[in-house]
Amino acid sequence: MQTWIFQGNPKHFEVDTYLSENEVITWSVRQKHFVDQLQEGDVVYIWRSDGGNRGTGGVVAKTVAISEPYTIDEADNRSEHWTEDHVPDEFASIDLEVLEVDLAPRIKRLDLLENEQLSNMLILKNPVNTNYLISEEHAALLEKLWEGPSVEDDLQAMEVENGHIEGKLQTYYGQRYERNAENRRMAIEIHGTTCQACGFDFEEVYGERGRNFIEVHHIKPLHVTKETHVNPETDLVPLCANCHRMIHRDPQHVLTVEELKQLLEGK
């Protein structure tokens, strides 16, 4: 499996509407040397360029290829979303299943430019293409950014809070326990994105920027239980950043969600 970035320009194509209205989308493969490399099952991040609106560009969706590149001989579901007269593609196209959309965007171009490990991605250095093949290293980092905070991030935050680490974090302490991205997605699908402790809703407060944003808490901390089988319905719960940090504030006494609720009710 490979990872790709496909770019769209909102000046010429209604990227946001297209992603929001369709579970399956079709994208052009304009870099012809990639036609033989794209395969069903590849992960494809959709990149919306600034389109003249500085600061709005970045990754707005995660998809998976459900076909190999093919030639389209008739109109498809892109037709009504072009913002100008469009000549039918002379290029191959590929079908993508939309897994998740975040039009904020969740991963901003400006933030990537400041990221030491990702600032050399080709789409940042040469942003004129439609299709970009991503290295395994960059793919892993993008996945982490897209999926949000992991258990490892929680542990690092606790180390910093407790004074064990000062300044920029350079070293990871102890064994790493990575959160399964599918479990996180399923937990959000089941429980929603409202904090289960205080009721905070990021979209309600921050609008589009906060849409679909929430942290996911393991009721039984992985670094304690070492469990590998997680039930998203019973073992995971969505929490806002404040409540999540308060639950982990004292590593010797990690609160339950109910205990945190009692603190909130008694304040």
C-alpha positions as CSV (number, residue, x, y, z in Angstrom):
1,M,0.0,0.0,0.0
2,Q,1.2,3.5,-0.9
3,T,0.2,6.9,0.3
4,W,-0.7,9.9,-2.0
5,I,-1.7,13.5,-1.9
6,F,-4.2,14.6,-4.7
7,Q,-4.6,18.4,-5.0
8,G,-7.6,20.4,-6.1
9,N,-7.9,24.2,-6.6
10,P,-11.2,25.8,-5.3
11,K,-10.8,28.5,-7.8
12,H,-11.6,26.0,-10.5
13,F,-13.4,23.2,-8.7
14,E,-15.8,23.2,-5.7
15,V,-13.6,20.9,-3.6
16,D,-15.5,21.4,-0.3
17,T,-18.9,20.7,-1.8
18,Y,-17.8,17.8,-3.7
19,L,-16.2,16.1,-0.7
20,S,-19.2,16.9,1.5
21,E,-21.8,15.5,-0.8
22,N,-20.2,12.3,-2.1
23,E,-19.2,9.1,-0.4
24,V,-17.2,8.1,-3.5
25,I,-15.3,10.7,-5.5
26,T,-13.4,10.6,-8.7
27,W,-10.0,12.3,-9.2
28,S,-7.8,12.8,-12.2
29,V,-4.4,11.2,-12.5
30,R,-2.6,14.0,-14.4
31,Q,0.9,12.9,-13.7
32,K,0.8,10.1,-16.2
33,H,3.9,8.3,-14.8
34,F,1.7,7.4,-11.7
35,V,-1.0,5.6,-13.6
36,D,0.8,2.2,-13.4
37,Q,1.7,2.8,-9.7
38,L,-1.7,3.6,-8.2
39,Q,-3.5,0.6,-6.8
40,E,-6.8,-0.2,-5.1
41,G,-6.3,0.1,-1.3
42,D,-3.8,3.0,-1.5
43,V,-4.4,5.9,0.9
44,V,-5.1,9.2,-0.7
45,Y,-5.2,12.5,1.2
46,I,-7.1,15.3,-0.6
47,W,-5.3,18.7,-0.6
48,R,-7.2,21.9,-1.1
49,S,-4.9,24.6,-2.4
50,D,-5.3,28.2,-1.1
51,G,-7.0,29.2,-4.4
52,G,-6.1,32.8,-3.8
53,N,-7.4,32.7,-0.1
54,R,-4.1,32.6,1.8
55,G,-3.9,30.4,4.9
56,T,-6.8,28.1,3.9
57,G,-4.8,25.4,2.0
58,G,-4.0,22.0,3.4
59,V,-5.3,18.4,3.8
60,V,-9.1,18.4,4.0
61,A,-9.9,14.7,3.6
62,K,-8.6,11.2,3.9
63,T,-9.7,8.6,1.2
64,V,-8.9,5.2,0.0
65,A,-8.6,4.1,-3.6
66,I,-11.4,1.6,-4.6
67,S,-10.3,1.3,-8.2
68,E,-7.2,1.4,-10.4
69,P,-6.8,4.3,-12.8
70,Y,-9.2,4.0,-15.8
71,T,-10.4,6.2,-18.7
72,I,-13.7,7.9,-18.4
73,D,-15.8,8.1,-21.5
74,E,-18.8,9.9,-20.1
75,A,-19.7,12.5,-17.5
76,D,-19.2,11.6,-13.8
77,N,-20.2,13.1,-10.5
78,R,-17.6,15.9,-10.8
79,S,-19.3,17.6,-13.7
80,E,-21.6,20.0,-11.7
81,H,-18.7,21.1,-9.4
82,W,-16.5,22.8,-12.0
83,T,-16.6,26.6,-11.5
84,E,-15.8,27.3,-15.1
85,D,-16.3,25.6,-18.5
86,H,-14.4,22.3,-18.3
87,V,-13.2,20.2,-21.2
88,P,-13.5,16.4,-20.5
89,D,-10.3,15.0,-19.0
90,E,-7.8,13.5,-21.4
91,F,-6.3,11.9,-18.3
92,A,-7.0,8.7,-16.5
93,S,-9.2,8.9,-13.3
94,I,-9.5,6.9,-10.2
95,D,-12.3,6.3,-7.7
96,L,-11.8,7.1,-4.0
97,E,-14.0,6.3,-1.0
98,V,-14.2,9.2,1.3
99,L,-13.3,8.1,4.9
100,E,-13.2,11.4,6.7
101,V,-13.6,15.1,5.8
102,D,-12.3,18.1,7.8
103,L,-12.6,21.3,5.8
104,A,-10.9,23.5,8.5
105,P,-8.4,22.0,7.2
106,R,-7.1,19.7,9.9
107,I,-3.6,19.8,8.5
108,K,-2.7,23.3,7.3
109,R,-0.2,24.1,4.6
110,L,1.3,26.9,6.7
111,D,1.8,24.5,9.6
112,L,3.6,22.0,7.4
113,L,5.9,24.7,6.1
114,E,7.1,25.2,9.7
115,N,7.4,21.4,10.4
116,E,11.1,20.4,10.1
117,Q,10.2,16.9,9.0
118,L,7.5,17.7,6.5
119,S,8.5,21.0,5.1
120,N,10.4,19.4,2.2
121,M,7.4,17.6,0.8
122,L,7.1,18.1,-2.9
123,I,3.7,19.6,-2.8
124,L,5.1,22.4,-0.7
125,K,8.1,22.9,-2.9
126,N,6.4,22.5,-6.2
127,P,2.6,23.0,-5.7
128,V,1.6,22.8,-9.4
129,N,0.8,19.1,-9.8
130,T,-2.3,17.2,-9.1
131,N,-0.8,13.9,-7.8
132,Y,2.0,13.4,-5.4
133,L,3.4,10.1,-4.1
134,I,4.4,10.4,-0.4
135,S,7.3,8.7,1.2
136,E,6.7,6.2,4.0
137,E,8.2,8.6,6.5
138,H,6.0,11.4,5.4
139,A,3.0,9.1,5.3
140,A,3.5,8.1,8.9
141,L,3.8,11.7,10.0
142,L,0.7,12.8,8.1
143,E,-1.3,9.8,9.5
144,K,-0.4,10.9,13.0
145,L,-1.3,14.5,12.3
146,W,-4.6,13.5,10.7
147,E,-5.7,11.1,13.4
148,G,-4.9,13.5,16.2
149,P,-3.5,12.9,19.7
150,S,-2.3,9.4,20.6
151,V,-1.8,7.7,23.9
152,E,1.9,8.5,23.5
153,D,1.1,12.2,23.2
154,D,-0.9,11.9,26.5
155,L,2.0,10.3,28.2
156,Q,4.4,12.9,27.0
157,A,2.1,15.7,28.1
158,M,2.0,14.1,31.6
159,E,5.8,14.0,31.7
160,V,6.0,17.7,30.9
161,E,3.3,18.6,33.4
162,N,5.0,16.7,36.2
163,G,8.3,18.5,35.5
164,H,10.2,15.4,34.3
165,I,10.9,17.1,30.9
166,E,11.5,20.8,30.3
167,G,11.8,22.6,27.0
168,K,11.4,20.9,23.6
169,L,10.8,17.2,23.9
170,Q,13.6,15.4,22.3
171,T,13.4,11.8,23.7
172,Y,10.5,9.5,24.2
173,Y,10.5,7.8,27.6
174,G,9.4,4.2,28.0
175,Q,7.6,1.9,25.5
176,R,5.3,3.5,22.9
177,Y,1.7,2.5,22.6
178,E,0.1,3.8,19.4
179,R,-3.7,4.3,19.2
180,N,-5.3,2.4,16.4
181,A,-6.7,4.9,13.9
182,E,-9.7,2.7,13.1
183,N,-10.7,2.4,16.8
184,R,-10.6,6.2,17.1
185,R,-12.7,6.6,14.0
186,M,-15.3,4.1,15.2
187,A,-15.4,5.6,18.7
188,I,-16.2,9.0,17.2
189,E,-18.8,7.5,15.0
190,I,-20.4,5.8,18.0
191,H,-20.1,8.5,20.7
192,G,-19.9,11.7,18.6
193,T,-17.5,14.6,19.1
194,T,-19.0,16.2,22.2
195,C,-17.0,15.9,25.4
196,Q,-18.5,13.2,27.6
197,A,-17.4,14.9,30.8
198,C,-18.3,18.6,30.4
199,G,-20.4,18.7,27.2
200,F,-18.0,21.0,25.3
201,D,-18.5,21.0,21.5
202,F,-15.6,22.4,19.5
203,E,-17.8,23.1,16.4
204,E,-20.4,24.9,18.4
205,V,-17.7,27.2,19.9
206,Y,-15.2,27.5,17.0
207,G,-17.4,26.9,14.0
208,E,-16.0,25.2,11.0
209,R,-12.5,25.2,12.5
210,G,-13.7,23.0,15.3
211,R,-15.7,20.6,13.3
212,N,-15.0,16.9,14.0
213,F,-12.3,17.8,16.5
214,I,-12.1,15.9,19.8
215,E,-9.6,13.8,21.7
216,V,-10.3,10.1,22.4
217,H,-9.6,8.7,25.9
218,H,-8.8,5.1,26.8
219,I,-10.9,4.3,29.8
220,K,-8.3,1.7,30.7
221,P,-4.9,3.3,29.9
222,L,-2.9,1.3,27.5
223,H,0.4,2.0,29.2
224,V,-1.0,0.4,32.3
225,T,-3.1,-2.5,31.0
226,K,-0.9,-3.4,27.9
227,E,-4.1,-4.4,26.2
228,T,-4.1,-4.7,22.4
229,H,-7.8,-5.5,21.9
230,V,-10.0,-2.3,22.3
231,N,-13.7,-2.1,22.0
232,P,-14.5,1.5,20.7
233,E,-18.0,1.4,22.2
234,T,-17.0,0.4,25.8
235,D,-13.2,1.2,26.1
236,L,-13.0,4.6,24.4
237,V,-14.7,7.9,25.2
238,P,-14.5,11.4,23.5
239,L,-13.1,14.2,25.8
240,C,-12.2,17.8,25.2
241,A,-8.5,18.7,25.7
242,N,-9.1,20.2,29.1
243,C,-11.0,17.3,30.6
244,H,-8.6,14.8,29.0
245,R,-5.6,16.5,30.7
246,M,-7.4,16.8,34.1
247,I,-8.1,13.1,34.0
248,H,-4.4,12.4,33.5
249,R,-3.2,15.3,35.8
250,D,-2.0,13.0,38.5
251,P,-0.4,9.8,37.0
252,Q,-0.8,8.1,40.4
253,H,-4.5,8.8,40.4
254,V,-6.0,8.8,36.9
255,L,-9.6,9.8,37.3
256,T,-12.6,8.0,35.7
257,V,-14.9,10.1,33.6
258,E,-17.5,9.8,36.3
259,E,-15.1,11.1,38.9
260,L,-14.3,14.1,36.7
261,K,-18.0,14.8,36.2
262,Q,-18.4,14.9,40.0
263,L,-15.6,17.4,40.3
264,L,-17.3,19.6,37.6
265,E,-20.7,19.3,39.3
266,G,-19.2,20.2,42.7
267,K,-17.2,23.2,41.6
